[in-house]
Amino acid sequence: MIYKVLYQKNQIQNPRRETTETLYTQSDSAIKVREILEAKTDFNVESIEELSGNYLEYEQKSPNYKLTDLAEL
């Protein structure tokens, strides 16, 4: 499954929409995505959404769409 992760680069500052970043990744579950991000990064994860169907097709048309391999973080 493909997941869209909305996050802030660090946990020190309060989240602001203007500084929210997006990451797309493939995993078995959203829980596993969160566990890996918590272990390997200092990200402040705001939300993790599963993408499928029309939502996935829409995101894939974005020039910012790029799958990130969590093992490489």
CHARMM internal coordinates of N, CA and C (Angstrom, degrees):
IC EDIT
DIST 1 N 1 CA 1.4375
DIST 1 CA 1 C 1.5293
ANGL 1 N 1 CA 1 C 109.31
DIST 1 C 2 N 1.3071
ANGL 1 CA 1 C 2 N 114.58
DIHE 1 N 1 CA 1 C 2 N 148.72
DIST 2 N 2 CA 1.4596
ANGL 1 C 2 N 2 CA 121.53
DIHE 1 CA 1 C 2 N 2 CA 178.69
DIST 2 CA 2 C 1.5318
ANGL 2 N 2 CA 2 C 108.38
DIHE 1 C 2 N 2 CA 2 C -98.71
DIST 2 C 3 N 1.3329
ANGL 2 CA 2 C 3 N 115.41
DIHE 2 N 2 CA 2 C 3 N 135.71
DIST 3 N 3 CA 1.4621
ANGL 2 C 3 N 3 CA 120.97
DIHE 2 CA 2 C 3 N 3 CA 179.44
DIST 3 CA 3 C 1.5200
ANGL 3 N 3 CA 3 C 110.50
DIHE 2 C 3 N 3 CA 3 C -123.64
DIST 3 C 4 N 1.3307
ANGL 3 CA 3 C 4 N 114.80
DIHE 3 N 3 CA 3 C 4 N 143.44
DIST 4 N 4 CA 1.4619
ANGL 3 C 4 N 4 CA 122.53
DIHE 3 CA 3 C 4 N 4 CA 174.41
DIST 4 CA 4 C 1.5259
ANGL 4 N 4 CA 4 C 106.72
DIHE 3 C 4 N 4 CA 4 C -106.78
DIST 4 C 5 N 1.3330
ANGL 4 CA 4 C 5 N 115.66
DIHE 4 N 4 CA 4 C 5 N 123.45
DIST 5 N 5 CA 1.4594
ANGL 4 C 5 N 5 CA 121.58
DIHE 4 CA 4 C 5 N 5 CA -178.01
DIST 5 CA 5 C 1.5206
ANGL 5 N 5 CA 5 C 108.61
DIHE 4 C 5 N 5 CA 5 C -111.65
DIST 5 C 6 N 1.3226
ANGL 5 CA 5 C 6 N 116.99
DIHE 5 N 5 CA 5 C 6 N 124.80
DIST 6 N 6 CA 1.4616
ANGL 5 C 6 N 6 CA 122.51
DIHE 5 CA 5 C 6 N 6 CA 173.87
DIST 6 CA 6 C 1.5169
ANGL 6 N 6 CA 6 C 106.99
DIHE 5 C 6 N 6 CA 6 C -102.57
DIST 6 C 7 N 1.3394
ANGL 6 CA 6 C 7 N 116.16
DIHE 6 N 6 CA 6 C 7 N 128.85
DIST 7 N 7 CA 1.4622
ANGL 6 C 7 N 7 CA 119.20
DIHE 6 CA 6 C 7 N 7 CA -173.71
DIST 7 CA 7 C 1.5175
ANGL 7 N 7 CA 7 C 112.23
DIHE 6 C 7 N 7 CA 7 C -152.52
DIST 7 C 8 N 1.3332
ANGL 7 CA 7 C 8 N 114.43
DIHE 7 N 7 CA 7 C 8 N 163.57
DIST 8 N 8 CA 1.4606
ANGL 7 C 8 N 8 CA 123.62
DIHE 7 CA 7 C 8 N 8 CA 170.54
DIST 8 CA 8 C 1.5241
ANGL 8 N 8 CA 8 C 106.14
DIHE 7 C 8 N 8 CA 8 C -105.32
DIST 8 C 9 N 1.3257
ANGL 8 CA 8 C 9 N 117.29
DIHE 8 N 8 CA 8 C 9 N 149.15
DIST 9 N 9 CA 1.4705
ANGL 8 C 9 N 9 CA 120.98
DIHE 8 CA 8 C 9 N 9 CA -176.31
DIST 9 CA 9 C 1.5261
ANGL 9 N 9 CA 9 C 113.62
DIHE 8 C 9 N 9 CA 9 C -65.25
DIST 9 C 10 N 1.3321
ANGL 9 CA 9 C 10 N 117.83
DIHE 9 N 9 CA 9 C 10 N -27.39
DIST 10 N 10 CA 1.4668
ANGL 9 C 10 N 10 CA 118.94
DIHE 9 CA 9 C 10 N 10 CA 179.16
DIST 10 CA 10 C 1.5224
ANGL 10 N 10 CA 10 C 110.01
DIHE 9 C 10 N 10 CA 10 C -141.35
DIST 10 C 11 N 1.3163
ANGL 10 CA 10 C 11 N 115.10
DIHE 10 N 10 CA 10 C 11 N 167.30
DIST 11 N 11 CA 1.4604
ANGL 10 C 11 N 11 CA 120.61
DIHE 10 CA 10 C 11 N 11 CA -177.31
DIST 11 CA 11 C 1.5192
ANGL 11 N 11 CA 11 C 113.12
DIHE 10 C 11 N 11 CA 11 C -98.49
DIST 11 C 12 N 1.3277
ANGL 11 CA 11 C 12 N 116.85
DIHE 11 N 11 CA 11 C 12 N 3.80
DIST 12 N 12 CA 1.4615
ANGL 11 C 12 N 12 CA 121.02
DIHE 11 CA 11 C 12 N 12 CA -176.71
DIST 12 CA 12 C 1.5267
ANGL 12 N 12 CA 12 C 111.66
DIHE 11 C 12 N 12 CA 12 C -79.94
DIST 12 C 13 N 1.3331
ANGL 12 CA 12 C 13 N 116.76
DIHE 12 N 12 CA 12 C 13 N -47.59
DIST 13 N 13 CA 1.4642
ANGL 12 C 13 N 13 CA 120.65
DIHE 12 CA 12 C 13 N 13 CA -177.40
DIST 13 CA 13 C 1.5231
ANGL 13 N 13 CA 13 C 110.77
DIHE 12 C 13 N 13 CA 13 C -85.37
DIST 13 C 14 N 1.3191
ANGL 13 CA 13 C 14 N 115.09
DIHE 13 N 13 CA 13 C 14 N 152.83
DIST 14 N 14 CA 1.4551
ANGL 13 C 14 N 14 CA 120.09
DIHE 13 CA 13 C 14 N 14 CA 174.72
DIST 14 CA 14 C 1.5224
ANGL 14 N 14 CA 14 C 109.56
DIHE 13 C 14 N 14 CA 14 C -67.11
DIST 14 C 15 N 1.3462
ANGL 14 CA 14 C 15 N 117.05
DIHE 14 N 14 CA 14 C 15 N 143.29
DIST 15 N 15 CA 1.4665
ANGL 14 C 15 N 15 CA 119.65
DIHE 14 CA 14 C 15 N 15 CA 179.21
DIST 15 CA 15 C 1.5269
ANGL 15 N 15 CA 15 C 111.59
DIHE 14 C 15 N 15 CA 15 C -62.64
DIST 15 C 16 N 1.3308
ANGL 15 CA 15 C 16 N 115.23
DIHE 15 N 15 CA 15 C 16 N 137.46
DIST 16 N 16 CA 1.4611
ANGL 15 C 16 N 16 CA 122.13
DIHE 15 CA 15 C 16 N 16 CA 174.13
DIST 16 CA 16 C 1.5171
ANGL 16 N 16 CA 16 C 107.71
DIHE 15 C 16 N 16 CA 16 C -133.32
DIST 16 C 17 N 1.3055
ANGL 16 CA 16 C 17 N 116.57
DIHE 16 N 16 CA 16 C 17 N 139.29
DIST 17 N 17 CA 1.4535
ANGL 16 C 17 N 17 CA 121.09
DIHE 16 CA 16 C 17 N 17 CA -178.96
DIST 17 CA 17 C 1.5193
ANGL 17 N 17 CA 17 C 111.53
DIHE 16 C 17 N 17 CA 17 C -56.40
DIST 17 C 18 N 1.3192
ANGL 17 CA 17 C 18 N 117.01
DIHE 17 N 17 CA 17 C 18 N -36.50
DIST 18 N 18 CA 1.4631
ANGL 17 C 18 N 18 CA 121.43
DIHE 17 CA 17 C 18 N 18 CA -176.69
DIST 18 CA 18 C 1.5251
ANGL 18 N 18 CA 18 C 112.72
DIHE 17 C 18 N 18 CA 18 C -65.65
DIST 18 C 19 N 1.3177
ANGL 18 CA 18 C 19 N 117.65
DIHE 18 N 18 CA 18 C 19 N -23.39
DIST 19 N 19 CA 1.4669
ANGL 18 C 19 N 19 CA 120.24
DIHE 18 CA 18 C 19 N 19 CA -178.09
DIST 19 CA 19 C 1.5303
ANGL 19 N 19 CA 19 C 112.67
DIHE 18 C 19 N 19 CA 19 C -109.99
DIST 19 C 20 N 1.3325
ANGL 19 CA 19 C 20 N 116.61
DIHE 19 N 19 CA 19 C 20 N 6.92
DIST 20 N 20 CA 1.4597
ANGL 19 C 20 N 20 CA 120.14
DIHE 19 CA 19 C 20 N 20 CA 178.29
DIST 20 CA 20 C 1.5211
ANGL 20 N 20 CA 20 C 109.81
DIHE 19 C 20 N 20 CA 20 C -70.14
DIST 20 C 21 N 1.3228
ANGL 20 CA 20 C 21 N 115.86
DIHE 20 N 20 CA 20 C 21 N 134.59
DIST 21 N 21 CA 1.4576
ANGL 20 C 21 N 21 CA 121.66
DIHE 20 CA 20 C 21 N 21 CA 178.80
DIST 21 CA 21 C 1.5209
ANGL 21 N 21 CA 21 C 109.26
DIHE 20 C 21 N 21 CA 21 C -115.23
DIST 21 C 22 N 1.3418
ANGL 21 CA 21 C 22 N 115.76
DIHE 21 N 21 CA 21 C 22 N 163.03
DIST 22 N 22 CA 1.4554
ANGL 21 C 22 N 22 CA 121.82
DIHE 21 CA 21 C 22 N 22 CA -176.40
DIST 22 CA 22 C 1.5153
ANGL 22 N 22 CA 22 C 110.15
DIHE 21 C 22 N 22 CA 22 C -123.30
DIST 22 C 23 N 1.3148
ANGL 22 CA 22 C 23 N 114.96
DIHE 22 N 22 CA 22 C 23 N 141.23
DIST 23 N 23 CA 1.4504
ANGL 22 C 23 N 23 CA 122.09
DIHE 22 CA 22 C 23 N 23 CA 176.91
DIST 23 CA 23 C 1.5242
ANGL 23 N 23 CA 23 C 106.86
DIHE 22 C 23 N 23 CA 23 C -135.27
DIST 23 C 24 N 1.3201
ANGL 23 CA 23 C 24 N 117.12
DIHE 23 N 23 CA 23 C 24 N 136.44
DIST 24 N 24 CA 1.4595
ANGL 23 C 24 N 24 CA 121.93
DIHE 23 CA 23 C 24 N 24 CA 176.54
DIST 24 CA 24 C 1.5205
ANGL 24 N 24 CA 24 C 107.73
DIHE 23 C 24 N 24 CA 24 C -112.47
DIST 24 C 25 N 1.3343
ANGL 24 CA 24 C 25 N 116.77
DIHE 24 N 24 CA 24 C 25 N 135.67
DIST 25 N 25 CA 1.4580
ANGL 24 C 25 N 25 CA 119.70
DIHE 24 CA 24 C 25 N 25 CA -179.36
DIST 25 CA 25 C 1.5215
ANGL 25 N 25 CA 25 C 110.70
DIHE 24 C 25 N 25 CA 25 C -148.96
DIST 25 C 26 N 1.3151
ANGL 25 CA 25 C 26 N 114.99
DIHE 25 N 25 CA 25 C 26 N 163.61
DIST 26 N 26 CA 1.4565
ANGL 25 C 26 N 26 CA 121.33
DIHE 25 CA 25 C 26 N 26 CA 178.85
DIST 26 CA 26 C 1.5231
ANGL 26 N 26 CA 26 C 108.38
DIHE 25 C 26 N 26 CA 26 C -113.75
DIST 26 C 27 N 1.3437
ANGL 26 CA 26 C 27 N 116.03
DIHE 26 N 26 CA 26 C 27 N 133.31
DIST 27 N 27 CA 1.4617
ANGL 26 C 27 N 27 CA 120.53
DIHE 26 CA 26 C 27 N 27 CA -178.60
DIST 27 CA 27 C 1.5226
ANGL 27 N 27 CA 27 C 109.27
DIHE 26 C 27 N 27 CA 27 C -160.90
DIST 27 C 28 N 1.3388
ANGL 27 CA 27 C 28 N 115.14
DIHE 27 N 27 CA 27 C 28 N 171.16
DIST 28 N 28 CA 1.4616
ANGL 27 C 28 N 28 CA 120.55
DIHE 27 CA 27 C 28 N 28 CA 178.36
DIST 28 CA 28 C 1.5221
ANGL 28 N 28 CA 28 C 112.53
DIHE 27 C 28 N 28 CA 28 C -76.64
DIST 28 C 29 N 1.3534
ANGL 28 CA 28 C 29 N 116.48
DIHE 28 N 28 CA 28 C 29 N -30.32
DIST 29 N 29 CA 1.4645
ANGL 28 C 29 N 29 CA 119.20
DIHE 28 CA 28 C 29 N 29 CA -177.69
DIST 29 CA 29 C 1.5225
ANGL 29 N 29 CA 29 C 110.89
DIHE 28 C 29 N 29 CA 29 C -155.73
DIST 29 C 30 N 1.3203
ANGL 29 CA 29 C 30 N 115.27
DIHE 29 N 29 CA 29 C 30 N 158.14
DIST 30 N 30 CA 1.4630
ANGL 29 C 30 N 30 CA 121.29
DIHE 29 CA 29 C 30 N 30 CA 177.33
DIST 30 CA 30 C 1.5242
ANGL 30 N 30 CA 30 C 110.20
DIHE 29 C 30 N 30 CA 30 C -66.45
DIST 30 C 31 N 1.3146
ANGL 30 CA 30 C 31 N 116.99
DIHE 30 N 30 CA 30 C 31 N -32.03
DIST 31 N 31 CA 1.4671
ANGL 30 C 31 N 31 CA 120.68
DIHE 30 CA 30 C 31 N 31 CA 178.94
DIST 31 CA 31 C 1.5206
ANGL 31 N 31 CA 31 C 110.28
DIHE 30 C 31 N 31 CA 31 C -63.18
DIST 31 C 32 N 1.3275
ANGL 31 CA 31 C 32 N 116.35
DIHE 31 N 31 CA 31 C 32 N -42.31
DIST 32 N 32 CA 1.4623
ANGL 31 C 32 N 32 CA 120.22
DIHE 31 CA 31 C 32 N 32 CA 179.34
DIST 32 CA 32 C 1.5264
ANGL 32 N 32 CA 32 C 110.71
DIHE 31 C 32 N 32 CA 32 C -65.26
DIST 32 C 33 N 1.3268
ANGL 32 CA 32 C 33 N 117.38
DIHE 32 N 32 CA 32 C 33 N -39.10
DIST 33 N 33 CA 1.4685
ANGL 32 C 33 N 33 CA 121.52
DIHE 32 CA 32 C 33 N 33 CA 177.50
DIST 33 CA 33 C 1.5238
ANGL 33 N 33 CA 33 C 109.48
DIHE 32 C 33 N 33 CA 33 C -59.96
DIST 33 C 34 N 1.3273
ANGL 33 CA 33 C 34 N 117.17
DIHE 33 N 33 CA 33 C 34 N -48.62
DIST 34 N 34 CA 1.4699
ANGL 33 C 34 N 34 CA 121.36
DIHE 33 CA 33 C 34 N 34 CA -179.44
DIST 34 CA 34 C 1.5327
ANGL 34 N 34 CA 34 C 111.00
DIHE 33 C 34 N 34 CA 34 C -61.91
DIST 34 C 35 N 1.3247
ANGL 34 CA 34 C 35 N 117.79
DIHE 34 N 34 CA 34 C 35 N -43.01
DIST 35 N 35 CA 1.4688
ANGL 34 C 35 N 35 CA 121.04
DIHE 34 CA 34 C 35 N 35 CA -179.84
DIST 35 CA 35 C 1.5260
ANGL 35 N 35 CA 35 C 111.36
DIHE 34 C 35 N 35 CA 35 C -60.78
DIST 35 C 36 N 1.3288
ANGL 35 CA 35 C 36 N 116.97
DIHE 35 N 35 CA 35 C 36 N -44.29
DIST 36 N 36 CA 1.4649
ANGL 35 C 36 N 36 CA 120.82
DIHE 35 CA 35 C 36 N 36 CA -179.34
DIST 36 CA 36 C 1.5197
ANGL 36 N 36 CA 36 C 110.63
DIHE 35 C 36 N 36 CA 36 C -66.25
DIST 36 C 37 N 1.3370
ANGL 36 CA 36 C 37 N 117.31
DIHE 36 N 36 CA 36 C 37 N -44.24
DIST 37 N 37 CA 1.4621
ANGL 36 C 37 N 37 CA 120.29
DIHE 36 CA 36 C 37 N 37 CA 179.93
DIST 37 CA 37 C 1.5278
ANGL 37 N 37 CA 37 C 111.31
DIHE 36 C 37 N 37 CA 37 C -63.69
DIST 37 C 38 N 1.3224
ANGL 37 CA 37 C 38 N 117.57
DIHE 37 N 37 CA 37 C 38 N -39.83
DIST 38 N 38 CA 1.4673
ANGL 37 C 38 N 38 CA 120.43
DIHE 37 CA 37 C 38 N 38 CA 178.88
DIST 38 CA 38 C 1.5254
ANGL 38 N 38 CA 38 C 111.48
DIHE 37 C 38 N 38 CA 38 C -66.18
DIST 38 C 39 N 1.3308
ANGL 38 CA 38 C 39 N 116.99
DIHE 38 N 38 CA 38 C 39 N -35.30
DIST 39 N 39 CA 1.4655
ANGL 38 C 39 N 39 CA 120.99
DIHE 38 CA 38 C 39 N 39 CA -177.85
DIST 39 CA 39 C 1.5271
ANGL 39 N 39 CA 39 C 112.74
DIHE 38 C 39 N 39 CA 39 C -77.52
DIST 39 C 40 N 1.3468
ANGL 39 CA 39 C 40 N 116.79
DIHE 39 N 39 CA 39 C 40 N -32.95
DIST 40 N 40 CA 1.4645
ANGL 39 C 40 N 40 CA 119.83
DIHE 39 CA 39 C 40 N 40 CA -170.96
DIST 40 CA 40 C 1.5223
ANGL 40 N 40 CA 40 C 115.54
DIHE 39 C 40 N 40 CA 40 C -107.62
DIST 40 C 41 N 1.3352
ANGL 40 CA 40 C 41 N 118.31
DIHE 40 N 40 CA 40 C 41 N -10.31
DIST 41 N 41 CA 1.4642
ANGL 40 C 41 N 41 CA 120.05
DIHE 40 CA 40 C 41 N 41 CA -175.76
DIST 41 CA 41 C 1.5225
ANGL 41 N 41 CA 41 C 110.94
DIHE 40 C 41 N 41 CA 41 C -135.71
DIST 41 C 42 N 1.3246
ANGL 41 CA 41 C 42 N 115.28
DIHE 41 N 41 CA 41 C 42 N 170.94
DIST 42 N 42 CA 1.4652
ANGL 41 C 42 N 42 CA 122.00
DIHE 41 CA 41 C 42 N 42 CA 172.44
DIST 42 CA 42 C 1.5240
ANGL 42 N 42 CA 42 C 110.79
DIHE 41 C 42 N 42 CA 42 C -102.47
DIST 42 C 43 N 1.3274
ANGL 42 CA 42 C 43 N 117.84
DIHE 42 N 42 CA 42 C 43 N 17.52
DIST 43 N 43 CA 1.4538
ANGL 42 C 43 N 43 CA 122.17
DIHE 42 CA 42 C 43 N 43 CA -177.03
DIST 43 CA 43 C 1.5207
ANGL 43 N 43 CA 43 C 111.14
DIHE 42 C 43 N 43 CA 43 C -62.50
DIST 43 C 44 N 1.3294
ANGL 43 CA 43 C 44 N 115.13
DIHE 43 N 43 CA 43 C 44 N 145.82
DIST 44 N 44 CA 1.4535
ANGL 43 C 44 N 44 CA 122.97
DIHE 43 CA 43 C 44 N 44 CA 169.76
DIST 44 CA 44 C 1.5291
ANGL 44 N 44 CA 44 C 105.43
DIHE 43 C 44 N 44 CA 44 C -100.42
DIST 44 C 45 N 1.3221
ANGL 44 CA 44 C 45 N 116.95
DIHE 44 N 44 CA 44 C 45 N 96.57
DIST 45 N 45 CA 1.4636
ANGL 44 C 45 N 45 CA 121.98
DIHE 44 CA 44 C 45 N 45 CA -175.12
DIST 45 CA 45 C 1.5220
ANGL 45 N 45 CA 45 C 109.31
DIHE 44 C 45 N 45 CA 45 C -75.39
DIST 45 C 46 N 1.3365
ANGL 45 CA 45 C 46 N 115.39
DIHE 45 N 45 CA 45 C 46 N 122.65
DIST 46 N 46 CA 1.4659
ANGL 45 C 46 N 46 CA 120.97
DIHE 45 CA 45 C 46 N 46 CA 179.21
DIST 46 CA 46 C 1.5189
ANGL 46 N 46 CA 46 C 111.26
DIHE 45 C 46 N 46 CA 46 C -87.90
DIST 46 C 47 N 1.3447
ANGL 46 CA 46 C 47 N 116.45
DIHE 46 N 46 CA 46 C 47 N -45.49
DIST 47 N 47 CA 1.4601
ANGL 46 C 47 N 47 CA 119.60
DIHE 46 CA 46 C 47 N 47 CA 179.31
DIST 47 CA 47 C 1.5225
ANGL 47 N 47 CA 47 C 110.40
DIHE 46 C 47 N 47 CA 47 C -158.83
DIST 47 C 48 N 1.3248
ANGL 47 CA 47 C 48 N 114.29
DIHE 47 N 47 CA 47 C 48 N 156.06
DIST 48 N 48 CA 1.4595
ANGL 47 C 48 N 48 CA 122.35
DIHE 47 CA 47 C 48 N 48 CA 175.59
DIST 48 CA 48 C 1.5202
ANGL 48 N 48 CA 48 C 106.29
DIHE 47 C 48 N 48 CA 48 C -130.49
DIST 48 C 49 N 1.3442
ANGL 48 CA 48 C 49 N 116.10
DIHE 48 N 48 CA 48 C 49 N 119.90
DIST 49 N 49 CA 1.4607
ANGL 48 C 49 N 49 CA 121.59
DIHE 48 CA 48 C 49 N 49 CA -177.85
DIST 49 CA 49 C 1.5141
ANGL 49 N 49 CA 49 C 110.10
DIHE 48 C 49 N 49 CA 49 C -117.08
DIST 49 C 50 N 1.3254
ANGL 49 CA 49 C 50 N 116.75
DIHE 49 N 49 CA 49 C 50 N 135.67
DIST 50 N 50 CA 1.4596
ANGL 49 C 50 N 50 CA 120.12
DIHE 49 CA 49 C 50 N 50 CA 172.10
DIST 50 CA 50 C 1.5253
ANGL 50 N 50 CA 50 C 107.72
DIHE 49 C 50 N 50 CA 50 C -79.82
DIST 50 C 51 N 1.3302
ANGL 50 CA 50 C 51 N 116.50
DIHE 50 N 50 CA 50 C 51 N 133.03
DIST 51 N 51 CA 1.4565
ANGL 50 C 51 N 51 CA 121.30
DIHE 50 CA 50 C 51 N 51 CA 178.92
DIST 51 CA 51 C 1.5207
ANGL 51 N 51 CA 51 C 109.56
DIHE 50 C 51 N 51 CA 51 C -109.27
DIST 51 C 52 N 1.3252
ANGL 51 CA 51 C 52 N 116.10
DIHE 51 N 51 CA 51 C 52 N 133.13
DIST 52 N 52 CA 1.4596
ANGL 51 C 52 N 52 CA 120.87
DIHE 51 CA 51 C 52 N 52 CA 175.36
DIST 52 CA 52 C 1.5181
ANGL 52 N 52 CA 52 C 108.64
DIHE 51 C 52 N 52 CA 52 C -155.86
DIST 52 C 53 N 1.3083
ANGL 52 CA 52 C 53 N 115.55
DIHE 52 N 52 CA 52 C 53 N 165.29
DIST 53 N 53 CA 1.4562
ANGL 52 C 53 N 53 CA 121.42
DIHE 52 CA 52 C 53 N 53 CA 176.76
DIST 53 CA 53 C 1.5140
ANGL 53 N 53 CA 53 C 113.50
DIHE 52 C 53 N 53 CA 53 C 58.40
DIST 53 C 54 N 1.3348
ANGL 53 CA 53 C 54 N 116.28
DIHE 53 N 53 CA 53 C 54 N -134.53
DIST 54 N 54 CA 1.4641
ANGL 53 C 54 N 54 CA 122.14
DIHE 53 CA 53 C 54 N 54 CA -177.60
DIST 54 CA 54 C 1.5222
ANGL 54 N 54 CA 54 C 112.51
DIHE 53 C 54 N 54 CA 54 C -62.95
DIST 54 C 55 N 1.3297
ANGL 54 CA 54 C 55 N 117.10
DIHE 54 N 54 CA 54 C 55 N -33.62
DIST 55 N 55 CA 1.4686
ANGL 54 C 55 N 55 CA 120.54
DIHE 54 CA 54 C 55 N 55 CA 179.63
DIST 55 CA 55 C 1.5247
ANGL 55 N 55 CA 55 C 110.58
DIHE 54 C 55 N 55 CA 55 C -64.25
DIST 55 C 56 N 1.3379
ANGL 55 CA 55 C 56 N 116.74
DIHE 55 N 55 CA 55 C 56 N -42.39
DIST 56 N 56 CA 1.4601
ANGL 55 C 56 N 56 CA 121.02
DIHE 55 CA 55 C 56 N 56 CA 178.72
DIST 56 CA 56 C 1.5277
ANGL 56 N 56 CA 56 C 110.29
DIHE 55 C 56 N 56 CA 56 C -66.81
DIST 56 C 57 N 1.3196
ANGL 56 CA 56 C 57 N 117.08
DIHE 56 N 56 CA 56 C 57 N -44.09
DIST 57 N 57 CA 1.4692
ANGL 56 C 57 N 57 CA 120.64
DIHE 56 CA 56 C 57 N 57 CA 178.92
DIST 57 CA 57 C 1.5264
ANGL 57 N 57 CA 57 C 110.95
DIHE 56 C 57 N 57 CA 57 C -59.25
DIST 57 C 58 N 1.3238
ANGL 57 CA 57 C 58 N 117.04
DIHE 57 N 57 CA 57 C 58 N -42.13
DIST 58 N 58 CA 1.4621
ANGL 57 C 58 N 58 CA 121.36
DIHE 57 CA 57 C 58 N 58 CA 179.06
DIST 58 CA 58 C 1.5253
ANGL 58 N 58 CA 58 C 110.86
DIHE 57 C 58 N 58 CA 58 C -62.07
DIST 58 C 59 N 1.3218
ANGL 58 CA 58 C 59 N 117.20
DIHE 58 N 58 CA 58 C 59 N -47.63
DIST 59 N 59 CA 1.4692
ANGL 58 C 59 N 59 CA 121.28
DIHE 58 CA 58 C 59 N 59 CA -179.25
DIST 59 CA 59 C 1.5245
ANGL 59 N 59 CA 59 C 111.22
DIHE 58 C 59 N 59 CA 59 C -64.37
DIST 59 C 60 N 1.3310
ANGL 59 CA 59 C 60 N 117.70
DIHE 59 N 59 CA 59 C 60 N -35.97
DIST 60 N 60 CA 1.4644
ANGL 59 C 60 N 60 CA 121.00
DIHE 59 CA 59 C 60 N 60 CA -179.17
DIST 60 CA 60 C 1.5247
ANGL 60 N 60 CA 60 C 111.81
DIHE 59 C 60 N 60 CA 60 C -66.17
DIST 60 C 61 N 1.3097
ANGL 60 CA 60 C 61 N 118.18
DIHE 60 N 60 CA 60 C 61 N -22.03
DIST 61 N 61 CA 1.4677
ANGL 60 C 61 N 61 CA 121.74
DIHE 60 CA 60 C 61 N 61 CA 177.90
DIST 61 CA 61 C 1.5245
ANGL 61 N 61 CA 61 C 112.46
DIHE 60 C 61 N 61 CA 61 C -78.91
DIST 61 C 62 N 1.3174
ANGL 61 CA 61 C 62 N 116.93
DIHE 61 N 61 CA 61 C 62 N -14.50
DIST 62 N 62 CA 1.4612
ANGL 61 C 62 N 62 CA 121.56
DIHE 61 CA 61 C 62 N 62 CA 179.94
DIST 62 CA 62 C 1.5255
ANGL 62 N 62 CA 62 C 110.26
DIHE 61 C 62 N 62 CA 62 C -70.16
DIST 62 C 63 N 1.3403
ANGL 62 CA 62 C 63 N 117.73
DIHE 62 N 62 CA 62 C 63 N 139.10
DIST 63 N 63 CA 1.4702
ANGL 62 C 63 N 63 CA 119.79
DIHE 62 CA 62 C 63 N 63 CA 177.31
DIST 63 CA 63 C 1.5334
ANGL 63 N 63 CA 63 C 112.16
DIHE 62 C 63 N 63 CA 63 C -66.65
DIST 63 C 64 N 1.3256
ANGL 63 CA 63 C 64 N 117.83
DIHE 63 N 63 CA 63 C 64 N -16.43
DIST 64 N 64 CA 1.4680
ANGL 63 C 64 N 64 CA 121.81
DIHE 63 CA 63 C 64 N 64 CA 179.99
DIST 64 CA 64 C 1.5247
ANGL 64 N 64 CA 64 C 113.01
DIHE 63 C 64 N 64 CA 64 C -90.10
DIST 64 C 65 N 1.3347
ANGL 64 CA 64 C 65 N 117.20
DIHE 64 N 64 CA 64 C 65 N -2.08
DIST 65 N 65 CA 1.4627
ANGL 64 C 65 N 65 CA 120.34
DIHE 64 CA 64 C 65 N 65 CA -177.74
DIST 65 CA 65 C 1.5261
ANGL 65 N 65 CA 65 C 110.00
DIHE 64 C 65 N 65 CA 65 C -74.16
DIST 65 C 66 N 1.3284
ANGL 65 CA 65 C 66 N 115.22
DIHE 65 N 65 CA 65 C 66 N 119.74
DIST 66 N 66 CA 1.4586
ANGL 65 C 66 N 66 CA 121.78
DIHE 65 CA 65 C 66 N 66 CA 176.73
DIST 66 CA 66 C 1.5218
ANGL 66 N 66 CA 66 C 106.94
DIHE 65 C 66 N 66 CA 66 C -155.09
DIST 66 C 67 N 1.3333
ANGL 66 CA 66 C 67 N 117.00
DIHE 66 N 66 CA 66 C 67 N 125.09
DIST 67 N 67 CA 1.4599
ANGL 66 C 67 N 67 CA 119.70
DIHE 66 CA 66 C 67 N 67 CA 178.83
DIST 67 CA 67 C 1.5168
ANGL 67 N 67 CA 67 C 110.13
DIHE 66 C 67 N 67 CA 67 C -72.08
DIST 67 C 68 N 1.3107
ANGL 67 CA 67 C 68 N 116.22
DIHE 67 N 67 CA 67 C 68 N 133.06
DIST 68 N 68 CA 1.4566
ANGL 67 C 68 N 68 CA 122.70
DIHE 67 CA 67 C 68 N 68 CA 178.09
DIST 68 CA 68 C 1.5186
ANGL 68 N 68 CA 68 C 108.84
DIHE 67 C 68 N 68 CA 68 C -105.63
DIST 68 C 69 N 1.3265
ANGL 68 CA 68 C 69 N 116.20
DIHE 68 N 68 CA 68 C 69 N 128.52
DIST 69 N 69 CA 1.4587
ANGL 68 C 69 N 69 CA 121.43
DIHE 68 CA 68 C 69 N 69 CA 176.55
DIST 69 CA 69 C 1.5261
ANGL 69 N 69 CA 69 C 107.86
DIHE 68 C 69 N 69 CA 69 C -82.27
DIST 69 C 70 N 1.3211
ANGL 69 CA 69 C 70 N 117.08
DIHE 69 N 69 CA 69 C 70 N 114.71
DIST 70 N 70 CA 1.4657
ANGL 69 C 70 N 70 CA 120.81
DIHE 69 CA 69 C 70 N 70 CA -176.58
DIST 70 CA 70 C 1.5253
ANGL 70 N 70 CA 70 C 112.28
DIHE 69 C 70 N 70 CA 70 C -64.74
DIST 70 C 71 N 1.3142
ANGL 70 CA 70 C 71 N 117.56
DIHE 70 N 70 CA 70 C 71 N -22.66
DIST 71 N 71 CA 1.4656
ANGL 70 C 71 N 71 CA 120.43
DIHE 70 CA 70 C 71 N 71 CA 178.43
DIST 71 CA 71 C 1.5221
ANGL 71 N 71 CA 71 C 111.28
DIHE 70 C 71 N 71 CA 71 C -68.50
DIST 71 C 72 N 1.3379
ANGL 71 CA 71 C 72 N 117.11
DIHE 71 N 71 CA 71 C 72 N -21.60
DIST 72 N 72 CA 1.4630
ANGL 71 C 72 N 72 CA 121.31
DIHE 71 CA 71 C 72 N 72 CA -177.78
DIST 72 CA 72 C 1.5249
ANGL 72 N 72 CA 72 C 113.09
DIHE 71 C 72 N 72 CA 72 C -90.45
DIST 72 C 73 N 1.3122
ANGL 72 CA 72 C 73 N 118.03
DIHE 72 N 72 CA 72 C 73 N -3.97
DIST 73 N 73 CA 1.4686
ANGL 72 C 73 N 73 CA 120.47
DIHE 72 CA 72 C 73 N 73 CA -179.64
DIST 73 CA 73 C 1.5054
ANGL 73 N 73 CA 73 C 111.18
DIHE 72 C 73 N 73 CA 73 C -71.50
END
COOR INIT
IC SEED 1 N 1 CA 1 C
IC BUILD
